[in-house]
């Protein structure tokens, strides 16, 4: 998939849900940092960061009254929200995407090690490794980002998030990726991302991110 098309899809999602913009920036950067820490080949890092940018593309098809609801979702609304992973996968297939890294991360980033995730209820090693890694990244960013109900970011929020994620190793998360995240954070390699656009700084476009970090595949 071309960088231009990735950028267009991200912009559509940002227009639909403005809160996703900074989240997209950070998870792309965390994904790059984690992949580099793991020694992933440069070409595969480009594929992983593209997948990270597109992980929530299925939310384009989620009704606004559910996606943008300010309060808790009802059980039926939550089930509809859960469809975004499969919807994103289906969207990409219709567009001709055939990269397994991208397709697997988009479809399976909400699977759990204990099989209680979605959309397919995969367990442990059945879950593609890129999706297991991204599940940790996605949760870490959610736990350390400014929200209407939470304003703490930085070291205290990160330490709490890592402990909360560690508590669910084996049930929700893969221990290898949790420990890699913890090691990267302890070494200070994630600090600059942690507070990135978690303040009043305007959020650039995905196209600018792609150029700035050179994540686009050659």
C-alpha positions as CSV (number, residue, x, y, z in Angstrom):
1,X,0.0,0.0,0.0
2,X,1.4,3.4,-1.0
3,X,2.3,6.0,1.7
4,X,-0.3,8.3,0.0
5,X,-3.1,5.8,0.5
6,X,-2.1,5.1,4.1
7,X,-2.1,8.8,4.8
8,X,-5.5,9.2,3.2
9,X,-7.0,6.5,5.3
10,X,-5.5,7.9,8.5
11,X,-6.9,11.4,7.6
12,X,-10.4,9.9,7.1
13,X,-10.3,8.3,10.5
14,X,-8.9,11.5,12.1
15,X,-11.8,13.5,10.6
16,X,-14.3,11.0,12.0
17,X,-12.6,10.8,15.4
18,X,-10.2,13.7,16.2
19,X,-8.9,12.0,19.3
20,X,-7.1,9.3,17.2
21,X,-4.6,11.6,15.7
22,X,-2.1,11.9,18.5
23,X,-2.7,8.2,19.4
24,X,-1.7,7.2,15.8
25,X,1.5,9.2,16.0
26,X,2.6,7.7,19.3
27,X,1.8,4.0,18.5
28,X,3.6,4.3,15.2
29,X,6.7,5.6,17.1
30,X,6.4,3.1,19.9
31,X,6.1,0.3,17.3
32,X,9.3,1.5,15.5
33,X,11.2,1.7,18.9
34,X,10.1,-1.7,19.9
35,X,10.9,-3.3,16.6
36,X,14.3,-1.7,16.6
37,X,14.9,-3.0,20.1
38,X,14.0,-6.5,18.9
39,X,16.4,-6.2,16.0
40,X,13.7,-6.4,13.3
41,X,14.9,-6.0,9.7
42,X,14.5,-2.5,8.4
43,X,12.1,-3.5,5.7
44,X,9.8,-5.2,8.2
45,X,9.9,-2.2,10.5
46,X,8.4,-0.2,7.6
47,X,5.6,-2.8,7.3
48,X,5.0,-2.8,11.0
49,X,4.8,0.9,11.3
50,X,2.4,1.1,8.4
51,X,0.3,-1.6,10.1
52,X,0.3,0.5,13.4
53,X,-0.9,3.5,11.5
54,X,-3.8,1.5,10.1
55,X,-4.7,-0.5,13.2
56,X,-8.0,1.3,13.8
57,X,-9.0,1.9,10.2
58,X,-12.1,-0.3,10.7
59,X,-13.5,2.4,13.0
60,X,-14.3,4.4,9.9
61,X,-17.3,2.0,9.6
62,X,-18.4,2.2,13.3
63,X,-21.4,4.5,13.7
64,X,-20.6,7.9,15.1
65,X,-23.1,7.6,18.0
66,X,-21.0,4.7,19.3
67,X,-17.5,5.7,18.3
68,X,-17.9,9.3,19.7
69,X,-20.1,8.4,22.7
70,X,-18.8,10.4,25.7
71,X,-19.9,7.9,28.3
72,X,-19.5,4.1,28.8
73,X,-20.8,1.9,26.0
74,X,-23.6,-0.5,26.6
75,X,-22.9,-4.2,26.1
76,X,-24.6,-4.1,22.6
77,X,-22.7,-1.0,21.7
78,X,-19.4,-2.6,22.8
79,X,-20.0,-5.5,20.6
80,X,-20.4,-3.2,17.6
81,X,-17.2,-1.4,18.6
82,X,-15.4,-4.7,18.7
83,X,-16.2,-5.3,15.0
84,X,-13.7,-2.6,14.0
85,X,-10.8,-5.1,13.9
86,X,-12.5,-7.5,11.5
87,X,-13.9,-4.5,9.5
88,X,-10.5,-3.0,9.1
89,X,-9.1,-6.3,7.9
90,X,-11.9,-6.6,5.4
91,X,-11.5,-3.0,4.2
92,X,-7.8,-3.7,3.4
93,X,-8.5,-6.9,1.6
94,X,-11.1,-5.1,-0.6
95,X,-8.4,-2.5,-1.4
96,X,-6.0,-5.2,-2.5
97,X,-3.7,-5.3,0.5
98,X,-1.9,-8.6,0.7
99,X,0.9,-8.0,3.2
100,X,0.4,-10.5,6.1
101,X,2.1,-8.3,8.6
102,X,-0.3,-5.4,8.0
103,X,-3.4,-7.7,7.7
104,X,-2.6,-9.7,10.8
105,X,-1.9,-6.7,13.0
106,X,-5.0,-4.9,12.0
107,X,-7.2,-8.0,12.5
108,X,-5.7,-9.5,15.6
109,X,-4.4,-6.6,17.8
110,X,-7.3,-7.2,20.3
111,X,-6.7,-10.9,20.7
112,X,-5.7,-12.1,24.1
113,X,-3.2,-14.8,25.2
114,X,-6.1,-16.6,27.0
115,X,-8.3,-16.7,24.0
116,X,-10.8,-14.2,25.4
117,X,-10.0,-11.5,22.8
118,X,-11.6,-10.7,19.4
119,X,-12.4,-11.1,16.6
120,X,-11.3,-14.8,16.4
121,X,-10.5,-15.8,20.0
122,X,-7.0,-16.9,19.2
123,X,-4.8,-18.1,22.0
124,X,-1.1,-17.8,22.8
125,X,1.1,-18.7,19.8
126,X,-1.9,-18.7,17.5
127,X,-1.8,-14.9,17.7
128,X,0.6,-13.4,15.1
129,X,3.7,-12.1,16.8
130,X,3.2,-8.5,15.4
131,X,-0.3,-8.4,16.9
132,X,1.0,-9.7,20.3
133,X,3.6,-6.9,20.3
134,X,1.1,-4.2,19.2
135,X,-1.4,-5.2,21.9
136,X,1.1,-4.2,24.5
137,X,1.9,-0.9,22.7
138,X,-1.8,0.0,22.2
139,X,-2.6,-0.6,25.9
140,X,0.5,1.2,27.1
141,X,-0.4,4.3,25.1
142,X,-4.1,4.2,26.2
143,X,-2.9,4.0,29.9
144,X,-0.5,7.0,29.5
145,X,-2.5,9.4,27.3
146,X,-4.4,12.4,28.4
147,X,-8.1,11.7,28.5
148,X,-11.1,13.7,29.8
149,X,-11.0,11.5,32.9
150,X,-7.2,11.3,33.2
151,X,-4.5,14.0,33.0
152,X,-1.4,12.3,34.3
153,X,1.3,11.5,31.8
154,X,5.1,11.0,32.2
155,X,7.0,8.7,34.5
156,X,4.3,8.0,37.1
157,X,1.7,7.1,34.5
158,X,4.3,4.9,32.6
159,X,5.3,3.0,35.8
160,X,1.7,2.4,36.7
161,X,0.9,1.3,33.2
162,X,3.8,-1.2,33.0
163,X,2.8,-2.7,36.3
164,X,-0.8,-3.0,35.2
165,X,0.3,-4.7,31.9
166,X,2.7,-7.0,33.8
167,X,-0.2,-8.1,36.0
168,X,-2.0,-9.5,32.9
169,X,1.0,-11.4,31.3
170,X,-0.3,-14.8,30.2
171,X,-3.9,-13.8,30.3
172,X,-3.9,-10.7,28.0
173,X,-0.3,-10.0,27.0
174,X,2.8,-11.8,25.8
175,X,5.6,-11.8,28.5
176,X,8.3,-11.3,25.9
177,X,6.9,-8.1,24.5
178,X,5.9,-6.8,27.9
179,X,9.4,-7.1,29.2
180,X,10.8,-5.6,26.0
181,X,8.6,-2.5,26.6
182,X,9.6,-2.3,30.3
183,X,13.3,-2.6,29.3
184,X,13.0,0.1,26.6
185,X,11.2,2.4,29.0
186,X,13.7,1.8,31.8
187,X,16.6,2.6,29.4
188,X,14.9,5.9,28.6
189,X,14.3,5.1,24.9
190,X,10.5,5.8,25.1
191,X,10.5,9.0,27.2
192,X,10.3,11.4,24.2
193,X,7.4,9.5,22.8
194,X,5.5,9.2,26.1
195,X,4.6,12.9,26.2
196,X,4.5,13.4,22.5
197,X,1.4,15.4,21.7
198,X,0.0,14.7,25.2
199,X,-0.1,18.5,25.6
200,X,-1.2,21.5,23.7
201,X,1.1,21.0,20.8
202,X,-0.8,20.7,17.5
203,X,-0.8,17.3,16.0
204,X,0.7,17.0,12.5
205,X,-0.6,14.8,9.8
206,X,0.4,11.2,9.2
207,X,2.1,12.3,6.0
208,X,4.4,14.6,8.0
209,X,5.1,11.7,10.4
210,X,5.9,9.4,7.5
211,X,8.4,11.9,6.1
212,X,9.9,12.8,9.4
213,X,10.5,9.2,10.6
214,X,11.0,7.6,7.2
215,X,8.6,4.8,7.9
216,X,7.3,4.5,4.4
217,X,8.4,1.4,2.5
218,X,10.8,2.2,-0.3
